[in-house]
Amino acid sequence: MSSSPAGETRPLNILLVEDDDGDAKAVQRAFRKTTVANPIIRAVDGIEALDIMRGANGKAKPSSPYLLLVDLNMPRMNGIQLIKALRDDEILRHSVVFVLSTSKRDEDKMAAYDLNVAGYILKGTAGRDFLSLVNLMDCYRRIVELP
């Protein structure tokens, strides 16, 4: 939960941008196994993620604040292209983005951090069932103040 200016709490929506059904289900399952009750919205690529965040093409726009978990290797619009589009958008530029990828390439890490991601997490490091990722997101949402 996040505090609003009036002091009330509101949910932190998590947008999971992941084309692999198995990885997406594992992340969603890990969140369900814990007490973290944040809504998880899934997009299969960067184009769908932008549509959701903008409320375009028939997609329901989630209320803010929200946090993105973005895979790098996706069809149509990959993770780096998505993050660039977010940073170029006046409304979405301050989105909190964590990269969730199998890529250990330094070039991918540097490209992500050059776009001011909050973190670069290797799927293998996050764990087979992604419970460590859920714990990180839970700590993040409890400690960090978002606009």
C-alpha positions as a LaTeX table, in Angstrom:
\begin{tabular}{lrrr}
\hline
Residue & $x$ (\AA) & $y$ (\AA) & $z$ (\AA) \\
\hline
Met1 & 0.00 & 0.00 & 0.00 \\
Ser2 & 1.03 & 3.57 & $-0.53$ \\
Ser3 & $-0.08$ & 6.66 & 1.32 \\
Ser4 & $-2.01$ & 9.31 & $-0.52$ \\
Pro5 & $-1.77$ & 13.02 & 0.31 \\
Ala6 & $-4.85$ & 12.71 & 2.50 \\
Gly7 & $-3.13$ & 9.98 & 4.52 \\
Glu8 & $-5.31$ & 7.17 & 3.23 \\
Thr9 & $-3.73$ & 4.05 & 1.81 \\
Arg10 & $-4.22$ & 2.92 & $-1.75$ \\
Pro11 & $-3.04$ & $-0.21$ & $-3.51$ \\
Leu12 & 0.22 & $-0.27$ & $-5.42$ \\
Asn13 & $-0.68$ & $-1.83$ & $-8.75$ \\
Ile14 & 1.99 & $-4.09$ & $-10.16$ \\
Leu15 & 2.21 & $-4.29$ & $-13.94$ \\
Leu16 & 3.98 & $-7.50$ & $-14.97$ \\
Val17 & 5.23 & $-7.20$ & $-18.56$ \\
Glu18 & 6.15 & $-10.77$ & $-19.46$ \\
Asp19 & 5.53 & $-12.77$ & $-22.64$ \\
Asp20 & 6.39 & $-16.17$ & $-21.15$ \\
Asp21 & 3.28 & $-17.77$ & $-19.64$ \\
Gly22 & 5.31 & $-20.00$ & $-17.32$ \\
Asp23 & 7.30 & $-17.12$ & $-15.82$ \\
Ala24 & 4.20 & $-14.95$ & $-15.52$ \\
Lys25 & 2.29 & $-17.70$ & $-13.72$ \\
Ala26 & 5.25 & $-18.32$ & $-11.38$ \\
Val27 & 5.39 & $-14.63$ & $-10.40$ \\
Gln28 & 1.62 & $-14.46$ & $-9.92$ \\
Arg29 & 1.65 & $-17.69$ & $-7.89$ \\
Ala30 & 4.42 & $-16.34$ & $-5.65$ \\
Phe31 & 2.41 & $-13.19$ & $-4.91$ \\
Arg32 & $-0.67$ & $-15.28$ & $-4.07$ \\
Lys33 & 1.36 & $-17.43$ & $-1.63$ \\
Thr34 & 2.27 & $-14.40$ & 0.46 \\
Thr35 & 0.29 & $-11.78$ & 2.29 \\
Val36 & 1.08 & $-9.20$ & $-0.40$ \\
Ala37 & $-2.32$ & $-8.25$ & $-1.75$ \\
Asn38 & $-1.25$ & $-5.85$ & $-4.46$ \\
Pro39 & $-3.17$ & $-6.16$ & $-7.71$ \\
Ile40 & $-1.08$ & $-7.69$ & $-10.52$ \\
Ile41 & $-1.92$ & $-6.73$ & $-14.08$ \\
Arg42 & $-0.19$ & $-8.60$ & $-16.90$ \\
Ala43 & 0.84 & $-7.38$ & $-20.31$ \\
Val44 & 2.52 & $-9.71$ & $-22.82$ \\
Asp45 & 4.71 & $-7.02$ & $-24.42$ \\
Gly46 & 5.61 & $-3.35$ & $-24.31$ \\
Ile47 & 2.83 & $-2.25$ & $-26.65$ \\
Glu48 & 0.15 & $-3.81$ & $-24.46$ \\
Ala49 & 1.80 & $-2.35$ & $-21.34$ \\
Leu50 & 1.66 & 1.16 & $-22.80$ \\
Asp51 & $-1.97$ & 0.65 & $-23.81$ \\
Ile52 & $-2.81$ & $-0.37$ & $-20.25$ \\
Met53 & $-0.92$ & 2.52 & $-18.66$ \\
Arg54 & $-2.52$ & 5.03 & $-21.05$ \\
Gly55 & $-5.97$ & 3.44 & $-20.98$ \\
Ala56 & $-5.80$ & 3.10 & $-24.78$ \\
Asn57 & $-7.22$ & 0.58 & $-27.27$ \\
Gly58 & $-9.92$ & $-0.64$ & $-24.92$ \\
Lys59 & $-7.55$ & $-1.36$ & $-22.00$ \\
Ala60 & $-8.58$ & $-0.29$ & $-18.52$ \\
Lys61 & $-6.11$ & 2.16 & $-17.02$ \\
Pro62 & $-5.06$ & 1.17 & $-13.47$ \\
Ser63 & $-4.98$ & 3.81 & $-10.79$ \\
Ser64 & $-1.56$ & 5.01 & $-9.77$ \\
Pro65 & 0.79 & 4.43 & $-8.16$ \\
Tyr66 & 2.08 & 1.42 & $-9.98$ \\
Leu67 & 5.31 & $-0.46$ & $-10.31$ \\
Leu68 & 6.47 & $-2.35$ & $-13.38$ \\
Leu69 & 8.27 & $-5.70$ & $-13.58$ \\
Val70 & 9.57 & $-5.80$ & $-17.16$ \\
Asp71 & 11.10 & $-8.67$ & $-19.10$ \\
Leu72 & 13.64 & $-7.61$ & $-21.73$ \\
Asn73 & 13.12 & $-10.15$ & $-24.49$ \\
Met74 & 9.57 & $-9.82$ & $-25.80$ \\
Pro75 & 7.93 & $-9.62$ & $-29.23$ \\
Arg76 & 6.67 & $-6.40$ & $-30.87$ \\
Met77 & 8.24 & $-4.06$ & $-28.28$ \\
Asn78 & 10.99 & $-5.33$ & $-25.98$ \\
Gly79 & 11.70 & $-4.18$ & $-22.45$ \\
Ile80 & 14.32 & $-1.56$ & $-23.31$ \\
Gln81 & 12.03 & $-0.06$ & $-25.97$ \\
Leu82 & 9.19 & 0.04 & $-23.43$ \\
Ile83 & 11.30 & 1.76 & $-20.78$ \\
Lys84 & 12.50 & 4.32 & $-23.37$ \\
Ala85 & 8.88 & 5.01 & $-24.32$ \\
Leu86 & 7.98 & 5.47 & $-20.64$ \\
Arg87 & 10.86 & 7.89 & $-20.06$ \\
Asp88 & 9.85 & 9.90 & $-23.16$ \\
Asp89 & 6.22 & 10.17 & $-22.00$ \\
Glu90 & 5.51 & 13.27 & $-19.89$ \\
Ile91 & 2.89 & 11.45 & $-17.78$ \\
Leu92 & 4.57 & 8.03 & $-17.43$ \\
Arg93 & 8.22 & 9.11 & $-17.17$ \\
His94 & 8.39 & 8.67 & $-13.39$ \\
Ser95 & 7.18 & 5.07 & $-13.46$ \\
Val96 & 9.11 & 2.76 & $-11.17$ \\
Val97 & 10.56 & $-0.05$ & $-13.27$ \\
Phe98 & 12.36 & $-3.22$ & $-12.26$ \\
Val99 & 13.81 & $-5.37$ & $-15.03$ \\
Leu100 & 13.18 & $-9.08$ & $-14.61$ \\
Ser101 & 15.28 & $-10.97$ & $-17.15$ \\
Thr102 & 17.32 & $-14.06$ & $-17.93$ \\
Ser103 & 19.97 & $-11.91$ & $-19.62$ \\
Lys104 & 23.27 & $-11.59$ & $-17.79$ \\
Arg105 & 24.76 & $-9.43$ & $-20.56$ \\
Asp106 & 26.47 & $-6.29$ & $-19.30$ \\
Glu107 & 25.08 & $-4.42$ & $-22.33$ \\
Asp108 & 21.52 & $-5.20$ & $-21.24$ \\
Lys109 & 22.21 & $-4.19$ & $-17.65$ \\
Met110 & 23.82 & $-0.90$ & $-18.70$ \\
Ala111 & 21.00 & $-0.12$ & $-21.15$ \\
Ala112 & 18.46 & $-0.66$ & $-18.37$ \\
Tyr113 & 20.31 & 1.37 & $-15.75$ \\
Asp114 & 20.91 & 4.16 & $-18.30$ \\
Leu115 & 17.10 & 4.43 & $-18.37$ \\
Asn116 & 16.95 & 4.78 & $-14.57$ \\
Val117 & 15.45 & 1.43 & $-13.64$ \\
Ala118 & 15.07 & 0.78 & $-9.93$ \\
Gly119 & 16.77 & $-2.60$ & $-10.26$ \\
Tyr120 & 17.86 & $-5.36$ & $-12.60$ \\
Ile121 & 16.85 & $-8.78$ & $-11.32$ \\
Leu122 & 17.90 & $-12.06$ & $-12.88$ \\
Lys123 & 15.07 & $-14.55$ & $-13.03$ \\
Gly124 & 17.39 & $-17.31$ & $-11.85$ \\
Thr125 & 18.49 & $-15.20$ & $-8.87$ \\
Ala126 & 14.90 & $-14.36$ & $-7.99$ \\
Gly127 & 14.33 & $-18.04$ & $-7.38$ \\
Arg128 & 12.41 & $-20.85$ & $-8.98$ \\
Asp129 & 9.14 & $-19.73$ & $-7.46$ \\
Phe130 & 9.98 & $-16.01$ & $-7.32$ \\
Leu131 & 9.32 & $-15.71$ & $-3.57$ \\
Ser132 & 12.43 & $-13.56$ & $-3.10$ \\
Leu133 & 11.09 & $-11.19$ & $-5.75$ \\
Val134 & 7.79 & $-10.91$ & $-3.88$ \\
Asn135 & 9.66 & $-10.16$ & $-0.65$ \\
Leu136 & 11.63 & $-7.41$ & $-2.43$ \\
Met137 & 8.44 & $-5.85$ & $-3.83$ \\
Asp138 & 6.77 & $-6.03$ & $-0.42$ \\
Cys139 & 9.70 & $-4.29$ & 1.29 \\
Tyr140 & 9.84 & $-1.70$ & $-1.47$ \\
Arg141 & 6.15 & $-0.82$ & $-1.26$ \\
Arg142 & 6.30 & $-0.51$ & 2.55 \\
Ile143 & 9.41 & 1.66 & 2.69 \\
Val144 & 9.36 & 3.88 & $-0.40$ \\
Glu145 & 7.07 & 6.90 & $-0.74$ \\
Leu146 & 5.59 & 7.21 & $-4.22$ \\
Pro147 & 3.83 & 10.23 & $-5.70$ \\
\hline
\end{tabular}
